Amino acid sequence: MKIDLEAEKKEILKRYRKLLRLAKKSINDLDKKQIRKAFDVALEAHKEMRRKSGEPYIYHPIAVAQIVAEEIGLGTVSIVSALLHDTVEDTEITLEDIDNMFGPKVCLIIDGLTKISGVIDHSDPNYSIQAENFRKMMLSLSDDVRVILVKLADRLHNMRTMEFMPRNKQLKISYETLFIYAPLAHRLGLNSIKTELENLAFQYTEEDLFNEITDKLKEGQKRLTRFINKFSLPIINKLTDKGFDFEIDGRHKSPYSIARKMKDKNVPFEEVYDIFAIRIILKSTPESEKGDCWNTYSIITDMYTPRPDRLRDWISTPKANGYEALHTTVMGPEGRWVEVQIRTQRMHEIGERGLAAHWKYKSTGDDHDSRVDEWIGKIRSLLDSPQNQAIDFIDDIKLNLFSDEIFVFTPAGELKNLPSGATALDFAYDIHSKIGDACIGAKVNHKLVPLNYKIRSGEQLEVLTSKKQRPKPEWLNIVTTAKAKNGIKNGIRRERKLIAKEGKSKYFKIVEALNENNPKLLDELVRHFDLSDAGEFFVRVAEKNIEKGAIKNYLAQREKHKKQAEEKVSTPRKSEITAKSFGKKDVLVLGEDKDQFDYKISPCCNPIPGDEVFGFVTVVDGIKIHKTNCPNAMHLQANFAYRTIKAVWEDKSKSSFLTGLRFTGTDDFGLVSKITNIISEVSELKIKSIKFDADHGVFEGRIMLYVQDTIQLTELSEKLKVVKGIHDIKRIHTN
């Protein structure tokens, strides 16, 4: 197909002019010159490059800059950085060039973006490129948050244009988005971007479920609109009578959010009760906004009965990302629960644009402007532990920075916020590491509680300490916060160093007495006793768990089995298989006799022929086959993409695979007999187990059986659906 270069030039200019229109509220003539300069540099740098779609590459940086300007609301430095974000990584332009042309601020952001995308050595089997990139993102966040905001804009545009990518790349990028980028956008207050990222990723990771939910939402749109109007009209009339200036709108929850509710509660779409929400946005002055929100809440709950357990006050105690609002759930017409969100225009802008809007209002003296600063401070404290693996770091981030919060008080009345699930020991370490190291318990509302007591919002805690107390390894199973974990590890490490120093001295006296001077002996003994490092070995020696006799026995056995040991070392272990072992064969064909690699069907999702699958190279258990929508797929694809391989089913396989069906309905005479008769009619099906439970005329059945593929399973499901009494049939993915 011939490319019309003139038409492309016009389109590029059109998109650039749109960028200027989107940014006009926040830029002056000098800013326009800087943006034009960045555009010209990017255009020249990418002039020979095209995207997977065949479009000019420059479309991408312009689109990222548009997102930065319009959807995040950032200024000139960020727009310029967005236009240039791929130049250092993909072209001949250097950071020095960027610094000379656009100054140190833009250079710092481009440097951060380039580091995130850099190539990383992953020779360590516990290493994850994605997790290490995430760590680098967090490092850049503590330097300049705009690095992350531009990166989120970059990811959003890539997700919007991913239809031209190969399927395995779509899955890897989508899982990474759900695992890292969507939670990060949420925590930074970019709720619109977070929702779009989730839905875009969801349509690739679980296409069938995504289509099912969106189709049902479209089918019920007219009915939903009528219901929202019926619910909203009395509220509109009352608020208008009271003189409020406001906007009100109704919306359904996002497909991804609905899918999560379906899975969490194990219910079909029809049984998700809070599928939509009403949002009321008040135009209030800073002085009156809190009172206006509570007065609006009072008006609504006078009309509709609220659920007391569903009131959420994020005005008195805003979320760490700056989010403020009142949320309540009330009983509306037709006996349906409705979520109502009440916020002001200022709160709404912060809720949608996050940090960018937060800084806009920060200069006006907002009382809550320190929340986001505190959150970034927590990131810095997590980064103070360089000894952690990147995977450990990302787990700490997700647990401590992306989770719900609780608020508790010190004896002096100081408010502390901790992640949900935090314990008394977490609280002690949050005050200071020395307090945590010496903690023996706590008083909650003047009552004694143990270290593992899970604290609740509103409680007042006093930490009890003892000079004799020392941090213990089992404490790591008690705490949840990264600060506490790091404090415990550091305390244990200090104690361990002192003991190891004593053990090291004893060890060298032992080897001297045995007249052994082989410098490699220490490493051999560490491996022989299956220890993590020499430090642990010295601790064992100091504590007399390893004595002179044990070392002497090893030396004798080493000589005796030297030849055998060499043979074992020369034979590659099964656990040493990596994705690189496949060479040119980049697809694992399941069911082929000639396939040289062993694999196992993963029990967490039990894939069968016909399911879309991928292979994952484990450290000790060979290759495991997972469904692409397996509950564990997101974690594996997001953190260990380099250990995943393509996998397809071989059509001629006659193997049987374990799977199951769960069905519910109303009990009917002879129902079990009808079901078993249908199963026996489908050829080559073998039942492993069958179970039925009935209660007050409602039954639930579960059948585990061996099938050849999804075609056979679908045939069985269709036949069972026509049985009188069966209302719902779902596949079971685990044993």
Buried (B, 14 or more C-beta within 10 A) or exposed (E): EEEEEEEBEEBBEEBBEBBBEBBEEBBEEEBBEBBBBBBEBBBEBBEEEEBEEEBBBBBBBBBBBBBBBBBBBBBBBBBBBBBBBBBBBBBEBEBEBBBEBBEEBBBBBBBBBBBBBEEEEBEEEEBBBBBBBBBBBBBBBBEBBBBBBBBBBBBBBBBEBBEEBEEBBBBBBBBBBBBBBBBBBBBBBBBBBBBBBBBBBBBBBBEEBBEBBBEBBEEBEEEBEEBBEEBBEBBBEBBEEEEBEBEBEBEBBBBBBBBBBBEEEEEBBEEBBBBBBBBBBBBBEEEEBBEBBBBBBEBBBEEBEBEEEBEEBBBEBBBBBBBBBBBBBBEBEEEBBBBBBBBBBBBBBBBBBBBBBBBBBBEEEBEBBEBBEEBBEBBEBBBEBEEBBBBBBBBBBBBBBBBEEBBBBBEEEEEBBBBBBBBBBBBBBBBEBEBBBBBEBBBBEEEEBEBBBBBEEEBBBBBBBEEEBEBBEEBEEBBBBBBBBBBBBBBBEEBBEEBBEBBBEBBEEBBEEEEEEEEEBBEBBBEBBEBEEBBBBBBBBBEEEBEBEBBBEBBEEBEEEEEEEEEEEEEEEEEEBEBEBBEEEEEBBBBEEEEEBEBEBBEBBBBBBBBBBBBBBBEEEBBBBBBBBBEBBBBBBBBBBBBBBBBBBBEEBEEBBBBBBBBBBEBBEEBBEBBEEBBEEBEEBEEEEBEBEEEEEEBBBBBBBBBBBBEBBEBBBEBBEEBEBBEBBEBBBEE
